[in-house]
Amino acid sequence: MLRLVKTKLSLALTVATGLVAGACGGGATQPNLPPGPYYNLIPGMCAEYSNEDGGQNPSVGMRIQTATNPPGIELLIIKHDLPVEDDYLSFATDGGGVFLAEREYPNATGMVQEVYTTPLKYLAAPPLTSQTLDSSSLCGSGSVCSSMALDVSVLPPSKPYTGALSVPDGGMIETELYFTYTYDNDGGLSAAQRGIVPGIGFTDLLLLDDTMNLSHYLLADIIPDPDGNAPCAEH
């Protein structure tokens, strides 16, 4: 099983190298990949992140696991081994984009749940370009919302990426994504900011740090996590 996960990680880095070659190869276009490998949403791995403001050891992890209910993948963000957000994503059957079917996160009383009867647009079909994704849905039974709208703003890819797992010769570009959730027809907003690099995945997470201030957590490594029990961000 570990060999399989290492093979998947090697494949993801090969994809990243290929994307750079395609983007820099004299006008060649990026490969027409499905969103799983393109965004490196491959189950059995955990991405580790360190606080850019002096945090040296990874303290935030993003576990990527296969989900069965709802079917797709689970994207669990943990900080100091406690859940920050748990997203359930699905892929379009026609090879299109990535959709958000369910979201869980902690509040003062424990984990709360939002189930979207119509999955919300989360990531666009490759290749990644500047655009806005707008979608809305009613919320299912047991949710803390009655309806939800999600606006995903994809800024123009313009920031060179030289961080963890970048290609030595350069040429990789990081894109900023802004996720804005609107509850119950203007019943309040929540927002998230993330950086992403095709072939590598999410490279920058804007989260509350231990002092309750917003900080950037930057990708430090991606490790095998075949069963969701690896010591992810627990160094």
C-alpha positions in Angstrom: 0.0 0.0 0.0 2.9 2.4 0.9 4.5 1.7 -2.5 1.2 2.6 -4.2 1.0 5.9 -2.4 4.6 6.7 -3.2 3.8 5.9 -6.8 0.9 8.3 -6.7 3.1 11.1 -5.2 5.7 10.5 -7.9 3.0 10.7 -10.5 1.8 14.0 -9.1 5.3 15.5 -9.3 5.7 14.2 -12.8 2.4 15.9 -13.7 3.7 19.1 -12.1 6.8 18.9 -14.2 4.8 18.2 -17.3 2.5 21.2 -16.6 5.5 23.5 -16.4 7.0 22.1 -19.6 3.6 22.6 -21.4 3.3 26.2 -20.1 6.8 27.2 -21.1 7.3 25.2 -24.2 7.0 27.8 -26.9 3.3 28.3 -26.9 2.4 24.7 -26.1 -0.8 24.2 -24.1 -1.1 22.5 -20.7 -2.0 18.8 -20.8 -5.7 18.0 -20.8 -5.8 16.3 -17.4 -8.8 15.3 -15.3 -9.1 17.5 -12.1 -7.9 14.8 -9.7 -4.2 14.7 -10.9 -4.3 18.3 -12.1 -5.1 19.7 -8.7 -3.3 16.8 -7.0 -6.4 15.7 -5.2 -5.2 12.1 -4.9 -6.4 10.0 -1.9 -3.8 8.5 0.4 -1.6 11.6 0.9 -1.3 14.3 3.5 0.0 17.8 2.7 1.9 19.5 5.6 2.0 23.3 6.2 4.2 25.6 8.3 3.4 29.1 9.5 5.2 31.6 7.4 5.7 33.9 10.4 8.4 31.8 12.1 6.7 28.4 12.4 9.4 25.8 11.5 7.8 22.5 12.0 4.5 21.8 10.2 1.5 22.4 12.4 -1.3 22.2 9.8 -2.1 19.1 7.7 -4.5 18.4 4.9 -5.4 14.7 4.7 -6.8 13.6 1.3 -8.8 10.4 1.6 -11.4 8.5 -0.4 -15.0 9.2 0.8 -17.9 6.9 0.3 -20.8 9.0 1.7 -21.0 11.2 -0.2 -18.8 9.5 -2.8 -15.7 11.4 -3.8 -12.8 12.5 -1.7 -12.5 14.0 1.8 -10.3 17.0 2.4 -9.7 17.2 6.2 -7.6 20.2 7.4 -6.2 19.6 10.9 -4.2 21.9 13.2 -2.3 20.5 16.1 -4.2 17.2 15.3 -7.6 18.9 15.7 -10.1 19.4 12.9 -10.3 22.9 11.3 -12.4 22.1 8.3 -13.6 18.9 6.6 -14.7 19.2 3.0 -16.3 16.5 0.9 -15.6 16.9 -2.8 -16.9 15.2 -5.9 -15.7 15.3 -9.6 -17.9 16.0 -12.5 -18.7 12.8 -14.5 -17.8 14.5 -17.7 -14.3 15.3 -16.6 -15.2 18.9 -15.7 -14.6 20.6 -12.4 -14.6 19.8 -8.7 -17.8 20.3 -6.5 -18.3 20.7 -2.8 -21.0 18.4 -1.5 -20.6 18.8 2.2 -18.6 20.8 4.8 -18.0 20.3 8.5 -16.2 22.6 10.9 -16.0 23.2 14.7 -17.9 25.8 16.7 -18.3 26.4 20.4 -20.3 23.2 20.9 -18.5 20.8 18.5 -18.5 20.0 14.8 -21.3 21.3 12.8 -22.4 20.2 9.3 -23.5 21.8 6.0 -24.9 19.4 3.4 -25.7 20.9 0.0 -28.5 19.3 -1.9 -26.9 20.5 -5.1 -23.1 20.4 -4.9 -21.5 23.8 -5.1 -18.8 24.7 -7.7 -15.4 24.5 -6.0 -12.7 24.2 -8.6 -13.0 24.8 -12.3 -12.2 22.2 -15.0 -8.6 22.4 -16.1 -6.7 24.4 -17.2 -6.9 26.9 -14.3 -7.6 30.4 -15.6 -8.9 33.7 -14.1 -12.6 33.4 -13.6 -15.5 33.4 -11.1 -17.5 30.4 -10.1 -21.0 31.2 -8.7 -23.4 28.5 -7.4 -26.0 28.1 -4.7 -28.0 25.3 -3.0 -30.5 24.5 -0.4 -29.1 22.8 2.7 -30.1 19.3 3.7 -31.5 17.9 7.0 -29.2 18.4 10.0 -27.4 21.4 8.4 -26.7 24.6 10.2 -27.8 26.5 7.1 -31.1 26.5 5.1 -29.4 27.7 1.9 -25.9 28.5 0.8 -24.2 30.4 -2.0 -20.5 30.0 -2.9 -18.5 32.5 -4.9 -15.0 31.3 -5.9 -12.8 34.1 -7.3 -9.8 32.8 -9.3 -7.2 35.6 -9.6 -5.0 35.8 -12.7 -2.1 33.3 -12.3 0.9 35.6 -11.9 2.9 34.7 -8.8 6.0 32.5 -9.4 6.0 29.5 -7.1 9.4 28.4 -5.7 8.2 26.6 -2.6 8.0 23.0 -1.5 8.0 20.5 -4.4 8.5 23.2 -7.0 10.4 22.3 -10.2 14.1 23.2 -9.8 14.2 25.1 -13.2 11.3 27.3 -12.1 8.3 28.3 -14.3 5.6 27.2 -11.9 2.8 29.7 -11.1 0.7 30.0 -8.0 -2.9 31.1 -8.3 -4.9 32.7 -5.5 -8.4 31.5 -4.8 -11.0 33.4 -2.7 -14.0 31.3 -1.4 -16.9 33.4 -0.1 -19.8 31.5 1.5 -23.1 33.4 1.9 -25.6 31.9 4.4 -29.4 31.9 4.0 -29.7 34.7 1.5 -27.4 37.2 3.2 -27.6 35.7 6.6 -23.8 36.2 7.1 -20.6 35.5 5.3 -17.5 33.4 5.8 -14.4 33.5 3.6 -11.3 31.5 2.9 -8.2 32.3 0.9 -5.9 29.6 -0.6 -3.1 29.4 -3.1 -2.9 26.5 -5.5 -0.3 25.2 -8.1 -1.4 22.7 -10.8 0.2 19.3 -10.2 1.1 20.1 -6.6 -2.2 21.2 -5.0 -2.9 23.7 -2.3 0.3 25.5 -1.4 -1.0 28.4 0.8 -3.8 28.3 3.5 -4.9 31.5 5.3 -5.9 30.3 8.8 -6.1 31.6 12.3 -2.8 30.9 14.1 -2.3 30.1 17.8 -2.7 33.8 18.7 -6.0 34.0 16.8 -4.5 36.1 14.1 -4.8 35.3 10.4 -1.5 33.8 9.1 -0.4 32.1 5.9 0.5 28.5 6.3 2.8 27.4 3.4 3.2 23.9 2.0 6.2 22.2 3.5 5.9 18.6 2.3 3.4 15.9 1.1 3.7 12.6 2.8 2.1 9.2 2.3 -1.1 8.7 4.3 -2.7 5.5 3.0 -5.1 5.0 5.8 -5.5 8.5 7.3 -3.4 7.6 10.4 0.0 9.0 9.4 1.7 11.5 11.8 0.6 14.4 9.6 1.9 17.8 10.8 2.8 16.2 14.2 6.6 16.6 14.1 
